[in-house]
Amino acid sequence: MQAYCFKCRSKREIKNAQHVTLKNGRPATRGVCPVCGTKVFRIGKK
């Protein structure tokens, strides 16, 4: 799965991906950018 990294300004594969659920019940994925190590986050899709 990919997410947009704001530091690299491009889409990157999510490293150490964790599936989480938001307060409103929507699924999301959290992880880090493999290039720069910045946190990335994507709402939707598991």
N, C-alpha and C positions, 0 to 999 in steps of 0.2 A: 504494500500500500504506500502511496505517496502523499506528502503534504507539502505545502509551500513554506519554505524557510525565508524569513524576512531579512536575515543577515546575508545569506547567499543570493537572495533575490531570484530563486529558481525552485522548481519542484524537486524534492529529494525523497528517496526511500526512507521510511521511518525505521530507526534503529531502536531496539528495546521497546517495541510497541506494547502498550497496555490498553486493553479495552475498558472503558469507563462509561458510566451512565450519568448524564447531567441531572440537575435537580428536577427538570421538567420531564424526565424519562427518556429523552433522546439518547441514542448511542453515540459514542465518540471514541477516538483513538488518540493516545498521548504517547510521545516518545522524544527522541533527540535526533538532530541532524547528524549523519555520519561524517560529514566534512568539517563542520565548524563546532559541533557540540551544543548548539543552541536548542532550546526546547521547541518542539513543533506540536501542533494540535490540529486534528481534523474532526469536524462534526459530521455524523452520519456514517453509514457503512461499517460493517464489522469485519 
